[in-house]
Amino acid sequence: MAHTRFVNRDAEIETLRSAFEHDTAEFIVIYGRRRLGKSALAREALADVDTAVYWQATEETPDVQLTDFVDTASETFPIVDDIKRDWEALLRALGRQDAVVVLDEFPYLVQSDEALPSKIQRVWDMHLQETGMTLVLVGSSISIMEEKVLGGGSPLYGRRTAAIDLPPLSLHDAKQFYPGEDSDTTIESWGVFGGTPYYLRALDPSVSLAENIQSCILSEHGILHNEPEFLLRTEFGIREPQTYYTILRAIATGKREANEIATFAGIDSNSLGSYLSKLRRLRLIERDIPVTANPNATRKSRYRLKEPLFRFWFHYVYGQMGKLAQLGDDAYTELVEPTFTEYMGPIFEIICQKALPSLIPKTYQGIGYWWHREHELDVVGLASDGTLVAGECKYTTRQMTEADLADLERAADAVQWVPDDGREPTPHYCCFCRSGFSDGLRAREEERDDLSLFEPADIVG
């Protein structure tokens, strides 16, 4: 399977190219964590633009940064060679040319010159907004981009005409990079490598998933062997990461509630909140609440890692470097394979949640988890037509049976939700199973309109 040079991002490219073609000034911000392809997106959108300056900043002094920028910009606009080495003067000159200017790795510029956002704000307000210029700021440091560009306290607040918060690729787009073409392998590949473009490019689709995991992650020479540790230390600015590592490992190994995480990490539950808040701000973890609950009122919370590679790494690699080195090429077989099906269970639930609008097409007010006391549902969709879609997920080697359906129906009966029209919700039951369904459960599906059964091929397709 050949790797595609550039995958999807159609909506984002359309946003950028439309802005480039406008006669009015455009100020666009592209942000999101590293490895998602922000630079590639900008370059792809600029592919047919002749009046563009794309420049990627480095961690150097302000004078060196300005000189490098002028060297790049002068290739397209020689006039800037004669302009004073000053950001306001340079941008003003390029504005008179109605140029498209992309400043990539913008946080590096802010770190070397904290006044730069104010300078850009001044030249934008006084000169650039009356031109046909498009200015694009690209950055991976979410904290800096939010504080210095997007936040209410930033001098640039309110100036942007568009913002692109770049997400990972969807499973549908990422699957063309995965080894093998069967649905089960696609789901398992997502459970390890997710949809982050940098991780997908590391894959060799000509060998098995197990071989890719071994060579890319478990091997001490693998390109992703130290990836989470590298990002935590360098990109997220966590200089004393031990406590964060332990919290992430706790969540990766199934401790999802705050008291479980605090106990595992050996920290006071009252201080855990600040750690969780920062990890959420960095988009490393996500908070789940029952889908029927008010997020501003409920105290029910569970946490999970957003990036599959981080979950896999903290589950199987962190703290086990010596064991991995000792096992060598047998690491996957000895360490991962025995528990991999169990590892995949929670990820399968997320995949099923994301697939629900395609499998049961409705307009949903919310899709997620639900739990209350002894009852729990893996997938719940609250549809605007009053349908309560309740689902159970099994990523196991056994088929689901009528007994599983009975458990699902009992849990769904405990959900307290009132549709907007005030009527009783109409239940619809979904069973998602890796290994299929018993003859009895298949027969029930034939008899009922309120029951749907889905296997991996349905979910991936």
Protein Blocks (a to p, Z undefined) as FASTA:
>chain_A
ZZdfbggjllmmmmmmmmmmpmbdcddddeddehiommmmmmmmmmmmcbbccddddddd
fklmmmmmmmmmmmmmmmlmmpccdfklmmmmmmmnopacddehklmmmmmomklmmmmm
mmmmmmmmmmcbdcddddfblmlmmmmmmmmkbmkgokagbdcddddddfklmmmmpgcj
bfklmmmmmmmnmmafklmmmpcfkbcfklmmmmmmmpmkbfklmmmmmmmmmmnopabl
mlmmmmmmmmmnopabfklmmmmnopafklmmmmmmmmmmnopaccdddfkbcfklpccd
cdddfblklmmmmmmmgoplmmmmmnmmmlmmmmmmmmmmmmmmmmmmmmmmmmmmmmmg
cddfbdcdddehjbccfbdcddfkopacdddddddfbdcdfklmmmmmmmmmmpccddfk
opacddddddddfkbpafklmmmmmmpckbccddfklmmZZ
